[in-house]
Amino acid sequence: MAKIVSHIPRKELLRCCEGPNYVLSTENDLPTPQFVELYRNACQAFTQHDEIAQLPNLLAARYLPVKRNELSYYLRVVHPVALDAIFSVLEAANLKPARAADDKFRNYAKRSLGLRQIIEGLNQVQHENIGSNSAAEALMSAGNSSAHQLNLIAEYNGSLEKRRLLALRIDGLPQPPC
């Protein structure tokens, strides 16, 4: 059985970037039953969010195919829900210290993401523009550009926190200092 700790020092947490990369793993790739259980619990917590559970059907109902900028938007919207699910599972297993009550990733499972309204709005815009995807693509592209610019501004101003949550390593990207 895995050793359960109540607090992992940041230095030790960052040390995991030296080990195997589990970011893109599925439950069949994980090394122990404990890893598999954590993975399953996180997946279950993520898919319990009403809008996440409905997302495949909402996307299937799109008037035109989903393009890159739109997909990037959806991934950005659901990412905090995934982080909340992962953090909640790790906290329950005492593998991560409990988050503060005002933590911005806490309780995303209870928040509305507005996905149904966005998708219905895009379908309406595309239908009114006689099947053209250009209006939706322009809207999503502008949103993605704005998000990237805000991240650059925050990083330049020094207000952007380290994005290496749990110091999970992704091959090919710069690694956090270990």
mmCIF file of the C-alpha atoms, coordinates in Angstrom:
data_MODEL
# 
_entry.id   MODEL 
# 
loop_
_atom_site.group_PDB 
_atom_site.id 
_atom_site.type_symbol 
_atom_site.label_atom_id 
_atom_site.label_alt_id 
_atom_site.label_comp_id 
_atom_site.label_asym_id 
_atom_site.label_entity_id 
_atom_site.label_seq_id 
_atom_site.pdbx_PDB_ins_code 
_atom_site.Cartn_x 
_atom_site.Cartn_y 
_atom_site.Cartn_z 
_atom_site.occupancy 
_atom_site.B_iso_or_equiv 
_atom_site.pdbx_formal_charge 
_atom_site.auth_seq_id 
_atom_site.auth_comp_id 
_atom_site.auth_asym_id 
_atom_site.auth_atom_id 
_atom_site.pdbx_PDB_model_num 
ATOM 1   C CA . MET A 1 1   ? 0.000   0.000  0.000   1.00 0.00 ? 1   MET A CA 1 
ATOM 2   C CA . ALA A 1 2   ? 1.195   3.506  -0.817  1.00 0.00 ? 2   ALA A CA 1 
ATOM 3   C CA . LYS A 1 3   ? 2.515   5.621  1.997   1.00 0.00 ? 3   LYS A CA 1 
ATOM 4   C CA . ILE A 1 4   ? 0.029   8.361  2.797   1.00 0.00 ? 4   ILE A CA 1 
ATOM 5   C CA . VAL A 1 5   ? 1.454   11.651 3.953   1.00 0.00 ? 5   VAL A CA 1 
ATOM 6   C CA . SER A 1 6   ? -0.389  14.673 5.257   1.00 0.00 ? 6   SER A CA 1 
ATOM 7   C CA . HIS A 1 7   ? 1.970   17.228 3.736   1.00 0.00 ? 7   HIS A CA 1 
ATOM 8   C CA . ILE A 1 8   ? 4.499   17.010 0.944   1.00 0.00 ? 8   ILE A CA 1 
ATOM 9   C CA . PRO A 1 9   ? 7.117   19.785 0.995   1.00 0.00 ? 9   PRO A CA 1 
ATOM 10  C CA . ARG A 1 10  ? 7.313   21.802 -2.243  1.00 0.00 ? 10  ARG A CA 1 
ATOM 11  C CA . LYS A 1 11  ? 10.886  20.650 -2.830  1.00 0.00 ? 11  LYS A CA 1 
ATOM 12  C CA . GLU A 1 12  ? 9.746   17.024 -2.675  1.00 0.00 ? 12  GLU A CA 1 
ATOM 13  C CA . LEU A 1 13  ? 6.739   17.781 -4.870  1.00 0.00 ? 13  LEU A CA 1 
ATOM 14  C CA . LEU A 1 14  ? 8.984   19.297 -7.532  1.00 0.00 ? 14  LEU A CA 1 
ATOM 15  C CA . ARG A 1 15  ? 11.266  16.259 -7.393  1.00 0.00 ? 15  ARG A CA 1 
ATOM 16  C CA . CYS A 1 16  ? 8.593   14.268 -9.243  1.00 0.00 ? 16  CYS A CA 1 
ATOM 17  C CA . CYS A 1 17  ? 9.663   16.023 -12.451 1.00 0.00 ? 17  CYS A CA 1 
ATOM 18  C CA . GLU A 1 18  ? 12.691  13.721 -12.365 1.00 0.00 ? 18  GLU A CA 1 
ATOM 19  C CA . GLY A 1 19  ? 10.520  10.587 -12.440 1.00 0.00 ? 19  GLY A CA 1 
ATOM 20  C CA . PRO A 1 20  ? 8.119   9.034  -14.914 1.00 0.00 ? 20  PRO A CA 1 
ATOM 21  C CA . ASN A 1 21  ? 5.587   11.119 -16.800 1.00 0.00 ? 21  ASN A CA 1 
ATOM 22  C CA . TYR A 1 22  ? 2.027   10.094 -15.893 1.00 0.00 ? 22  TYR A CA 1 
ATOM 23  C CA . VAL A 1 23  ? 0.281   13.141 -17.379 1.00 0.00 ? 23  VAL A CA 1 
ATOM 24  C CA . LEU A 1 24  ? -0.817  11.433 -20.588 1.00 0.00 ? 24  LEU A CA 1 
ATOM 25  C CA . SER A 1 25  ? -1.349  8.025  -19.024 1.00 0.00 ? 25  SER A CA 1 
ATOM 26  C CA . THR A 1 26  ? -4.549  6.028  -18.902 1.00 0.00 ? 26  THR A CA 1 
ATOM 27  C CA . GLU A 1 27  ? -5.461  3.692  -16.071 1.00 0.00 ? 27  GLU A CA 1 
ATOM 28  C CA . ASN A 1 28  ? -3.884  0.806  -18.025 1.00 0.00 ? 28  ASN A CA 1 
ATOM 29  C CA . ASP A 1 29  ? -0.499  2.587  -17.941 1.00 0.00 ? 29  ASP A CA 1 
ATOM 30  C CA . LEU A 1 30  ? -0.394  3.301  -14.218 1.00 0.00 ? 30  LEU A CA 1 
ATOM 31  C CA . PRO A 1 31  ? 2.061   1.293  -12.098 1.00 0.00 ? 31  PRO A CA 1 
ATOM 32  C CA . THR A 1 32  ? 0.037   0.453  -8.982  1.00 0.00 ? 32  THR A CA 1 
ATOM 33  C CA . PRO A 1 33  ? -3.556  -0.223 -7.938  1.00 0.00 ? 33  PRO A CA 1 
ATOM 34  C CA . GLN A 1 34  ? -3.354  2.902  -5.752  1.00 0.00 ? 34  GLN A CA 1 
ATOM 35  C CA . PHE A 1 35  ? -2.552  5.052  -8.801  1.00 0.00 ? 35  PHE A CA 1 
ATOM 36  C CA . VAL A 1 36  ? -5.446  3.433  -10.685 1.00 0.00 ? 36  VAL A CA 1 
ATOM 37  C CA . GLU A 1 37  ? -7.845  4.137  -7.811  1.00 0.00 ? 37  GLU A CA 1 
ATOM 38  C CA . LEU A 1 38  ? -6.789  7.814  -7.663  1.00 0.00 ? 38  LEU A CA 1 
ATOM 39  C CA . TYR A 1 39  ? -7.169  8.074  -11.437 1.00 0.00 ? 39  TYR A CA 1 
ATOM 40  C CA . ARG A 1 40  ? -10.659 6.525  -11.390 1.00 0.00 ? 40  ARG A CA 1 
ATOM 41  C CA . ASN A 1 41  ? -11.761 8.729  -8.503  1.00 0.00 ? 41  ASN A CA 1 
ATOM 42  C CA . ALA A 1 42  ? -10.547 11.855 -10.309 1.00 0.00 ? 42  ALA A CA 1 
ATOM 43  C CA . CYS A 1 43  ? -12.311 10.815 -13.529 1.00 0.00 ? 43  CYS A CA 1 
ATOM 44  C CA . GLN A 1 44  ? -15.517 10.134 -11.619 1.00 0.00 ? 44  GLN A CA 1 
ATOM 45  C CA . ALA A 1 45  ? -15.332 13.479 -9.805  1.00 0.00 ? 45  ALA A CA 1 
ATOM 46  C CA . PHE A 1 46  ? -14.710 15.281 -13.122 1.00 0.00 ? 46  PHE A CA 1 
ATOM 47  C CA . THR A 1 47  ? -17.600 13.644 -14.973 1.00 0.00 ? 47  THR A CA 1 
ATOM 48  C CA . GLN A 1 48  ? -20.038 14.256 -12.096 1.00 0.00 ? 48  GLN A CA 1 
ATOM 49  C CA . HIS A 1 49  ? -20.184 17.924 -13.111 1.00 0.00 ? 49  HIS A CA 1 
ATOM 50  C CA . ASP A 1 50  ? -23.498 18.254 -14.972 1.00 0.00 ? 50  ASP A CA 1 
ATOM 51  C CA . GLU A 1 51  ? -22.115 20.250 -17.893 1.00 0.00 ? 51  GLU A CA 1 
ATOM 52  C CA . ILE A 1 52  ? -19.068 18.001 -18.288 1.00 0.00 ? 52  ILE A CA 1 
ATOM 53  C CA . ALA A 1 53  ? -21.372 14.978 -18.451 1.00 0.00 ? 53  ALA A CA 1 
ATOM 54  C CA . GLN A 1 54  ? -23.492 16.757 -21.100 1.00 0.00 ? 54  GLN A CA 1 
ATOM 55  C CA . LEU A 1 55  ? -20.572 18.112 -23.142 1.00 0.00 ? 55  LEU A CA 1 
ATOM 56  C CA . PRO A 1 56  ? -20.264 15.201 -25.627 1.00 0.00 ? 56  PRO A CA 1 
ATOM 57  C CA . ASN A 1 57  ? -23.960 15.501 -26.519 1.00 0.00 ? 57  ASN A CA 1 
ATOM 58  C CA . LEU A 1 58  ? -23.740 19.290 -26.707 1.00 0.00 ? 58  LEU A CA 1 
ATOM 59  C CA . LEU A 1 59  ? -20.774 19.081 -29.079 1.00 0.00 ? 59  LEU A CA 1 
ATOM 60  C CA . ALA A 1 60  ? -22.539 16.434 -31.171 1.00 0.00 ? 60  ALA A CA 1 
ATOM 61  C CA . ALA A 1 61  ? -25.434 18.878 -31.576 1.00 0.00 ? 61  ALA A CA 1 
ATOM 62  C CA . ARG A 1 62  ? -23.173 21.554 -33.070 1.00 0.00 ? 62  ARG A CA 1 
ATOM 63  C CA . TYR A 1 63  ? -24.475 22.889 -36.370 1.00 0.00 ? 63  TYR A CA 1 
ATOM 64  C CA . LEU A 1 64  ? -21.005 22.783 -37.961 1.00 0.00 ? 64  LEU A CA 1 
ATOM 65  C CA . PRO A 1 65  ? -17.830 20.895 -36.986 1.00 0.00 ? 65  PRO A CA 1 
ATOM 66  C CA . VAL A 1 66  ? -15.819 22.140 -34.016 1.00 0.00 ? 66  VAL A CA 1 
ATOM 67  C CA . LYS A 1 67  ? -12.580 23.794 -35.136 1.00 0.00 ? 67  LYS A CA 1 
ATOM 68  C CA . ARG A 1 68  ? -9.316  24.306 -33.283 1.00 0.00 ? 68  ARG A CA 1 
ATOM 69  C CA . ASN A 1 69  ? -10.070 27.660 -31.623 1.00 0.00 ? 69  ASN A CA 1 
ATOM 70  C CA . GLU A 1 70  ? -13.437 26.450 -30.407 1.00 0.00 ? 70  GLU A CA 1 
ATOM 71  C CA . LEU A 1 71  ? -11.946 23.239 -29.045 1.00 0.00 ? 71  LEU A CA 1 
ATOM 72  C CA . SER A 1 72  ? -9.247  25.268 -27.298 1.00 0.00 ? 72  SER A CA 1 
ATOM 73  C CA . TYR A 1 73  ? -11.990 27.369 -25.686 1.00 0.00 ? 73  TYR A CA 1 
ATOM 74  C CA . TYR A 1 74  ? -13.810 24.300 -24.350 1.00 0.00 ? 74  TYR A CA 1 
ATOM 75  C CA . LEU A 1 75  ? -10.583 22.844 -22.971 1.00 0.00 ? 75  LEU A CA 1 
ATOM 76  C CA . ARG A 1 76  ? -9.816  26.132 -21.211 1.00 0.00 ? 76  ARG A CA 1 
ATOM 77  C CA . VAL A 1 77  ? -13.324 26.189 -19.692 1.00 0.00 ? 77  VAL A CA 1 
ATOM 78  C CA . VAL A 1 78  ? -13.256 22.597 -18.397 1.00 0.00 ? 78  VAL A CA 1 
ATOM 79  C CA . HIS A 1 79  ? -9.648  22.716 -17.155 1.00 0.00 ? 79  HIS A CA 1 
ATOM 80  C CA . PRO A 1 80  ? -10.490 24.254 -13.747 1.00 0.00 ? 80  PRO A CA 1 
ATOM 81  C CA . VAL A 1 81  ? -13.145 21.564 -13.221 1.00 0.00 ? 81  VAL A CA 1 
ATOM 82  C CA . ALA A 1 82  ? -10.500 18.913 -13.907 1.00 0.00 ? 82  ALA A CA 1 
ATOM 83  C CA . LEU A 1 83  ? -8.062  20.588 -11.501 1.00 0.00 ? 83  LEU A CA 1 
ATOM 84  C CA . ASP A 1 84  ? -10.719 20.784 -8.793  1.00 0.00 ? 84  ASP A CA 1 
ATOM 85  C CA . ALA A 1 85  ? -11.511 17.083 -9.276  1.00 0.00 ? 85  ALA A CA 1 
ATOM 86  C CA . ILE A 1 86  ? -7.833  16.094 -9.108  1.00 0.00 ? 86  ILE A CA 1 
ATOM 87  C CA . PHE A 1 87  ? -7.087  18.307 -6.112  1.00 0.00 ? 87  PHE A CA 1 
ATOM 88  C CA . SER A 1 88  ? -10.162 17.035 -4.258  1.00 0.00 ? 88  SER A CA 1 
ATOM 89  C CA . VAL A 1 89  ? -9.133  13.398 -4.795  1.00 0.00 ? 89  VAL A CA 1 
ATOM 90  C CA . LEU A 1 90  ? -5.546  14.078 -3.724  1.00 0.00 ? 90  LEU A CA 1 
ATOM 91  C CA . GLU A 1 91  ? -6.725  15.967 -0.641  1.00 0.00 ? 91  GLU A CA 1 
ATOM 92  C CA . ALA A 1 92  ? -9.097  13.139 0.312   1.00 0.00 ? 92  ALA A CA 1 
ATOM 93  C CA . ALA A 1 93  ? -6.165  10.707 0.081   1.00 0.00 ? 93  ALA A CA 1 
ATOM 94  C CA . ASN A 1 94  ? -3.981  13.054 2.188   1.00 0.00 ? 94  ASN A CA 1 
ATOM 95  C CA . LEU A 1 95  ? -1.546  13.367 -0.723  1.00 0.00 ? 95  LEU A CA 1 
ATOM 96  C CA . LYS A 1 96  ? -1.983  17.127 -0.983  1.00 0.00 ? 96  LYS A CA 1 
ATOM 97  C CA . PRO A 1 97  ? -2.518  19.728 1.723   1.00 0.00 ? 97  PRO A CA 1 
ATOM 98  C CA . ALA A 1 98  ? -6.070  21.035 1.966   1.00 0.00 ? 98  ALA A CA 1 
ATOM 99  C CA . ARG A 1 99  ? -6.741  24.140 -0.093  1.00 0.00 ? 99  ARG A CA 1 
ATOM 100 C CA . ALA A 1 100 ? -7.722  27.416 1.473   1.00 0.00 ? 100 ALA A CA 1 
ATOM 101 C CA . ALA A 1 101 ? -11.426 28.256 1.532   1.00 0.00 ? 101 ALA A CA 1 
ATOM 102 C CA . ASP A 1 102 ? -10.829 31.041 -1.019  1.00 0.00 ? 102 ASP A CA 1 
ATOM 103 C CA . ASP A 1 103 ? -8.796  28.859 -3.413  1.00 0.00 ? 103 ASP A CA 1 
ATOM 104 C CA . LYS A 1 104 ? -9.851  29.772 -6.952  1.00 0.00 ? 104 LYS A CA 1 
ATOM 105 C CA . PHE A 1 105 ? -10.006 26.121 -8.052  1.00 0.00 ? 105 PHE A CA 1 
ATOM 106 C CA . ARG A 1 106 ? -12.220 24.997 -5.151  1.00 0.00 ? 106 ARG A CA 1 
ATOM 107 C CA . ASN A 1 107 ? -15.809 23.905 -5.774  1.00 0.00 ? 107 ASN A CA 1 
ATOM 108 C CA . TYR A 1 108 ? -15.798 24.155 -9.559  1.00 0.00 ? 108 TYR A CA 1 
ATOM 109 C CA . ALA A 1 109 ? -18.112 21.123 -9.519  1.00 0.00 ? 109 ALA A CA 1 
ATOM 110 C CA . LYS A 1 110 ? -20.839 23.463 -8.240  1.00 0.00 ? 110 LYS A CA 1 
ATOM 111 C CA . ARG A 1 111 ? -20.265 26.276 -10.737 1.00 0.00 ? 111 ARG A CA 1 
ATOM 112 C CA . SER A 1 112 ? -22.062 26.802 -14.016 1.00 0.00 ? 112 SER A CA 1 
ATOM 113 C CA . LEU A 1 113 ? -19.738 26.852 -17.013 1.00 0.00 ? 113 LEU A CA 1 
ATOM 114 C CA . GLY A 1 114 ? -22.315 28.192 -19.464 1.00 0.00 ? 114 GLY A CA 1 
ATOM 115 C CA . LEU A 1 115 ? -21.418 25.585 -22.077 1.00 0.00 ? 115 LEU A CA 1 
ATOM 116 C CA . ARG A 1 116 ? -25.004 24.977 -23.208 1.00 0.00 ? 116 ARG A CA 1 
ATOM 117 C CA . GLN A 1 117 ? -25.562 28.714 -23.736 1.00 0.00 ? 117 GLN A CA 1 
ATOM 118 C CA . ILE A 1 118 ? -22.293 29.100 -25.654 1.00 0.00 ? 118 ILE A CA 1 
ATOM 119 C CA . ILE A 1 119 ? -22.981 26.137 -27.929 1.00 0.00 ? 119 ILE A CA 1 
ATOM 120 C CA . GLU A 1 120 ? -26.604 27.155 -28.551 1.00 0.00 ? 120 GLU A CA 1 
ATOM 121 C CA . GLY A 1 121 ? -25.426 30.700 -29.300 1.00 0.00 ? 121 GLY A CA 1 
ATOM 122 C CA . LEU A 1 122 ? -22.800 29.457 -31.757 1.00 0.00 ? 122 LEU A CA 1 
ATOM 123 C CA . ASN A 1 123 ? -25.377 27.251 -33.474 1.00 0.00 ? 123 ASN A CA 1 
ATOM 124 C CA . GLN A 1 124 ? -27.704 30.250 -33.806 1.00 0.00 ? 124 GLN A CA 1 
ATOM 125 C CA . VAL A 1 125 ? -24.952 32.477 -35.230 1.00 0.00 ? 125 VAL A CA 1 
ATOM 126 C CA . GLN A 1 126 ? -23.917 29.792 -37.716 1.00 0.00 ? 126 GLN A CA 1 
ATOM 127 C CA . HIS A 1 127 ? -27.511 29.084 -38.734 1.00 0.00 ? 127 HIS A CA 1 
ATOM 128 C CA . GLU A 1 128 ? -28.209 32.796 -39.299 1.00 0.00 ? 128 GLU A CA 1 
ATOM 129 C CA . ASN A 1 129 ? -25.033 33.072 -41.384 1.00 0.00 ? 129 ASN A CA 1 
ATOM 130 C CA . ILE A 1 130 ? -26.194 30.255 -43.680 1.00 0.00 ? 130 ILE A CA 1 
ATOM 131 C CA . GLY A 1 131 ? -23.875 27.563 -42.399 1.00 0.00 ? 131 GLY A CA 1 
ATOM 132 C CA . SER A 1 132 ? -20.772 29.737 -42.265 1.00 0.00 ? 132 SER A CA 1 
ATOM 133 C CA . ASN A 1 133 ? -18.287 28.879 -39.545 1.00 0.00 ? 133 ASN A CA 1 
ATOM 134 C CA . SER A 1 134 ? -16.416 32.183 -39.932 1.00 0.00 ? 134 SER A CA 1 
ATOM 135 C CA . ALA A 1 135 ? -18.339 34.154 -37.278 1.00 0.00 ? 135 ALA A CA 1 
ATOM 136 C CA . ALA A 1 136 ? -17.942 31.437 -34.648 1.00 0.00 ? 136 ALA A CA 1 
ATOM 137 C CA . GLU A 1 137 ? -14.290 30.941 -35.581 1.00 0.00 ? 137 GLU A CA 1 
ATOM 138 C CA . ALA A 1 138 ? -13.613 34.691 -35.352 1.00 0.00 ? 138 ALA A CA 1 
ATOM 139 C CA . LEU A 1 139 ? -15.311 34.844 -31.942 1.00 0.00 ? 139 LEU A CA 1 
ATOM 140 C CA . MET A 1 140 ? -13.350 31.880 -30.567 1.00 0.00 ? 140 MET A CA 1 
ATOM 141 C CA . SER A 1 141 ? -10.087 33.094 -32.086 1.00 0.00 ? 141 SER A CA 1 
ATOM 142 C CA . ALA A 1 142 ? -10.538 36.515 -30.460 1.00 0.00 ? 142 ALA A CA 1 
ATOM 143 C CA . GLY A 1 143 ? -11.296 34.860 -27.117 1.00 0.00 ? 143 GLY A CA 1 
ATOM 144 C CA . ASN A 1 144 ? -8.190  32.681 -27.339 1.00 0.00 ? 144 ASN A CA 1 
ATOM 145 C CA . SER A 1 145 ? -6.011  35.640 -28.312 1.00 0.00 ? 145 SER A CA 1 
ATOM 146 C CA . SER A 1 146 ? -7.351  37.631 -25.363 1.00 0.00 ? 146 SER A CA 1 
ATOM 147 C CA . ALA A 1 147 ? -6.658  34.763 -22.960 1.00 0.00 ? 147 ALA A CA 1 
ATOM 148 C CA . HIS A 1 148 ? -3.087  34.417 -24.252 1.00 0.00 ? 148 HIS A CA 1 
ATOM 149 C CA . GLN A 1 149 ? -2.491  38.157 -23.978 1.00 0.00 ? 149 GLN A CA 1 
ATOM 150 C CA . LEU A 1 150 ? -3.827  38.264 -20.412 1.00 0.00 ? 150 LEU A CA 1 
ATOM 151 C CA . ASN A 1 151 ? -1.514  35.392 -19.470 1.00 0.00 ? 151 ASN A CA 1 
ATOM 152 C CA . LEU A 1 152 ? 1.475   37.200 -20.992 1.00 0.00 ? 152 LEU A CA 1 
ATOM 153 C CA . ILE A 1 153 ? 0.586   40.428 -19.161 1.00 0.00 ? 153 ILE A CA 1 
ATOM 154 C CA . ALA A 1 154 ? 0.188   38.584 -15.863 1.00 0.00 ? 154 ALA A CA 1 
ATOM 155 C CA . GLU A 1 155 ? 3.467   36.728 -16.394 1.00 0.00 ? 155 GLU A CA 1 
ATOM 156 C CA . TYR A 1 156 ? 5.280   39.951 -17.309 1.00 0.00 ? 156 TYR A CA 1 
ATOM 157 C CA . ASN A 1 157 ? 3.908   41.674 -14.205 1.00 0.00 ? 157 ASN A CA 1 
ATOM 158 C CA . GLY A 1 158 ? 4.997   38.749 -12.050 1.00 0.00 ? 158 GLY A CA 1 
ATOM 159 C CA . SER A 1 159 ? 1.479   38.034 -10.865 1.00 0.00 ? 159 SER A CA 1 
ATOM 160 C CA . LEU A 1 160 ? 1.105   34.690 -12.630 1.00 0.00 ? 160 LEU A CA 1 
ATOM 161 C CA . GLU A 1 161 ? 1.652   31.766 -10.291 1.00 0.00 ? 161 GLU A CA 1 
ATOM 162 C CA . LYS A 1 162 ? 3.830   28.863 -11.369 1.00 0.00 ? 162 LYS A CA 1 
ATOM 163 C CA . ARG A 1 163 ? 1.686   26.728 -13.642 1.00 0.00 ? 163 ARG A CA 1 
ATOM 164 C CA . ARG A 1 164 ? 3.454   23.522 -12.731 1.00 0.00 ? 164 ARG A CA 1 
ATOM 165 C CA . LEU A 1 165 ? 0.643   22.252 -10.528 1.00 0.00 ? 165 LEU A CA 1 
ATOM 166 C CA . LEU A 1 166 ? 1.912   19.188 -8.705  1.00 0.00 ? 166 LEU A CA 1 
ATOM 167 C CA . ALA A 1 167 ? 5.023   19.586 -10.855 1.00 0.00 ? 167 ALA A CA 1 
ATOM 168 C CA . LEU A 1 168 ? 3.643   17.174 -13.413 1.00 0.00 ? 168 LEU A CA 1 
ATOM 169 C CA . ARG A 1 169 ? 6.084   16.864 -16.259 1.00 0.00 ? 169 ARG A CA 1 
ATOM 170 C CA . ILE A 1 170 ? 5.080   17.175 -19.882 1.00 0.00 ? 170 ILE A CA 1 
ATOM 171 C CA . ASP A 1 171 ? 7.775   16.050 -22.293 1.00 0.00 ? 171 ASP A CA 1 
ATOM 172 C CA . GLY A 1 172 ? 9.007   18.773 -24.610 1.00 0.00 ? 172 GLY A CA 1 
ATOM 173 C CA . LEU A 1 173 ? 7.999   21.687 -22.375 1.00 0.00 ? 173 LEU A CA 1 
ATOM 174 C CA . PRO A 1 174 ? 10.351  23.631 -20.121 1.00 0.00 ? 174 PRO A CA 1 
ATOM 175 C CA . GLN A 1 175 ? 10.553  22.020 -16.714 1.00 0.00 ? 175 GLN A CA 1 
ATOM 176 C CA . PRO A 1 176 ? 10.239  23.792 -13.366 1.00 0.00 ? 176 PRO A CA 1 
ATOM 177 C CA . PRO A 1 177 ? 13.474  24.213 -11.442 1.00 0.00 ? 177 PRO A CA 1 
ATOM 178 C CA . CYS A 1 178 ? 14.065  21.104 -9.319  1.00 0.00 ? 178 CYS A CA 1 
# 
